[in-house]
Amino acid sequence: MKIFIDSADLAEIRRGAATGMVDGCTTNPSLLAKSGRPIEAVVPEICEIIDGPVSAEVISTGYDDMLVEARKLAKLHQHVVVKLPLTVDGLRAVRTLKREEIRTNVTLCFSANQALLAAKAGANYISPFVGRVDDTSHEGMVLVEQILAIYQNYGYETEVLAASVRHPVHVLDAAIAGAHCATMPLKVIEQLFHHPLTDVGLAKFIEDHHRAARAAQAQPH
């Protein structure tokens, strides 16, 4: 499963990239607002850090305006994938951009039926928001499983990108389900590396090494 970092903070993205485990990046208007810089400035810099797809989202809601914005975003860098909302106009734009060979990521997906339509429209990625579905007392990972089953049934090439990932269990469940990608904050990526037993075991190995070294030095020569 590909791991994407969900951030527009260049320092965070560099830290994530330095692990060697980050395959792509997703941004959204909220994350970009936190950076305090325009999307035209931030996204190309992210693309120079991340050697993989970088999602940049349109803020327009009408079909014609979405296309104008999407084409501008696609020209920022070859790594850019244009994010569009799962609306009628959003999917119309996806179909048009598909013909223009502009890659798309359909966001704000909350049902398998929506995901089916996104695949039919030709989206490269579909982003089901598992955490937000969990918030409604439903199981977000069930949605991921349903989408994967539908895509497999019909041979759709759209990749399932589990989004709104909030903790390592979400990552584990997405990988078990067979999601192609999962996007998450840096703190979740860093949590994946850690386990208390690893820390305890490493400390014990180092302690035993030092004990053995001290014993060797104490031996008469």
Backbone hydrogen bonds, N-H to C=O, Kabsch-Sander energy under -0.5 kcal/mol:
donor,donor_aa,acceptor,acceptor_aa,energy
2,K,180,H,-2.8
4,F,2,K,-0.5
4,F,182,A,-2.9
5,I,24,G,-2.2
6,D,184,M,-2.9
7,S,5,I,-1.0
7,S,26,T,-1.4
10,L,8,A,-0.7
13,I,9,D,-2.6
14,R,10,L,-2.3
15,R,11,A,-2.0
16,G,12,E,-2.6
17,A,13,I,-2.8
18,A,14,R,-2.2
19,T,15,R,-0.6
19,T,16,G,-1.1
20,G,17,A,-1.6
21,M,16,G,-0.6
23,D,3,I,-3.6
23,D,21,M,-0.6
24,G,3,I,-0.9
25,C,53,P,-2.6
26,T,5,I,-2.4
27,T,55,S,-1.2
32,L,28,N,-2.4
33,A,29,P,-2.0
34,K,30,S,-1.4
35,S,31,L,-1.0
36,G,32,L,-0.9
36,G,33,A,-0.7
37,R,32,L,-0.8
41,A,38,P,-1.4
42,V,38,P,-2.1
43,V,39,I,-2.1
45,E,41,A,-0.8
46,I,42,V,-2.2
47,C,43,V,-2.5
48,E,44,P,-1.1
49,I,45,E,-0.8
49,I,46,I,-1.0
50,I,46,I,-2.9
51,D,49,I,-0.6
52,G,50,I,-1.5
54,V,79,H,-2.4
55,S,25,C,-2.7
56,A,81,V,-2.4
58,V,83,K,-2.2
66,M,62,G,-2.7
67,L,63,Y,-2.0
68,V,64,D,-1.9
69,E,65,D,-2.4
70,A,66,M,-3.2
71,R,67,L,-2.3
72,K,68,V,-1.5
73,L,69,E,-2.4
74,A,70,A,-2.6
75,K,71,R,-1.0
76,L,73,L,-1.6
77,H,73,L,-0.5
80,V,77,H,-1.4
81,V,54,V,-2.5
82,V,103,R,-2.4
83,K,56,A,-2.6
84,L,105,N,-2.1
86,L,107,T,-1.3
87,T,85,P,-2.2
91,L,87,T,-2.6
92,R,88,V,-2.0
93,A,89,D,-2.3
94,V,90,G,-1.9
95,R,91,L,-2.0
96,T,92,R,-1.8
97,L,93,A,-3.0
98,K,94,V,-2.3
99,R,95,R,-1.4
100,E,96,T,-1.1
101,E,98,K,-1.4
102,I,97,L,-2.8
103,R,101,E,-0.6
105,N,82,V,-2.7
106,V,125,Y,-2.7
107,T,84,L,-2.6
107,T,105,N,-0.6
109,C,127,S,-1.7
110,F,108,L,-0.5
115,A,111,S,-1.7
116,L,112,A,-2.2
117,L,113,N,-1.9
118,A,114,Q,-2.1
119,A,115,A,-2.1
120,K,116,L,-2.3
121,A,117,L,-1.9
122,G,118,A,-0.9
122,G,119,A,-0.7
123,A,118,A,-2.2
124,N,104,T,-1.2
125,Y,104,T,-1.6
126,I,159,E,-2.4
127,S,106,V,-2.7
129,F,109,C,-1.9
130,V,128,P,-1.3
130,V,163,A,-1.7
131,G,163,A,-0.7
131,G,164,S,-0.8
133,V,129,F,-2.0
134,D,130,V,-2.4
135,D,131,G,-1.6
136,T,132,R,-0.5
136,T,133,V,-1.5
137,S,134,D,-2.0
138,H,133,V,-1.5
140,G,138,H,-0.8
142,V,139,E,-0.6
143,L,139,E,-1.2
144,V,140,G,-1.4
145,E,141,M,-2.2
146,Q,142,V,-2.5
147,I,143,L,-2.4
148,L,144,V,-2.5
149,A,145,E,-2.1
150,I,146,Q,-2.3
151,Y,147,I,-2.7
152,Q,148,L,-2.3
153,N,149,A,-2.2
154,Y,150,I,-1.5
155,G,151,Y,-1.0
156,Y,151,Y,-1.6
159,E,124,N,-2.9
161,L,126,I,-3.1
161,L,159,E,-0.6
162,A,160,V,-0.7
162,A,181,C,-2.5
163,A,128,P,-2.7
165,V,183,T,-0.9
170,H,167,H,-0.8
171,V,167,H,-1.3
172,L,168,P,-2.6
173,D,169,V,-2.8
174,A,170,H,-2.3
175,A,171,V,-2.3
176,I,172,L,-2.6
177,A,173,D,-2.3
178,G,174,A,-1.2
179,A,174,A,-2.6
180,H,160,V,-0.7
181,C,160,V,-2.2
182,A,2,K,-1.9
183,T,162,A,-2.7
184,M,4,F,-1.9
188,V,185,P,-0.7
189,I,185,P,-1.7
190,E,186,L,-2.7
191,Q,187,K,-1.5
192,L,188,V,-1.3
192,L,189,I,-0.6
193,F,189,I,-0.5
193,F,190,E,-0.9
194,H,191,Q,-1.1
198,T,195,H,-0.8
199,D,195,H,-1.7
200,V,196,P,-2.4
201,G,197,L,-2.6
202,L,198,T,-2.6
203,A,199,D,-2.2
204,K,200,V,-2.1
205,F,201,G,-2.3
206,I,202,L,-2.4
207,E,203,A,-2.4
208,D,204,K,-2.6
209,H,205,F,-2.3
210,H,206,I,-2.4
211,R,207,E,-2.3
212,A,208,D,-2.5
213,A,209,H,-2.3
214,R,210,H,-2.4
215,A,211,R,-2.2
216,A,212,A,-2.3
217,Q,213,A,-1.9
218,A,214,R,-1.4
219,Q,215,A,-0.7
219,Q,216,A,-0.7
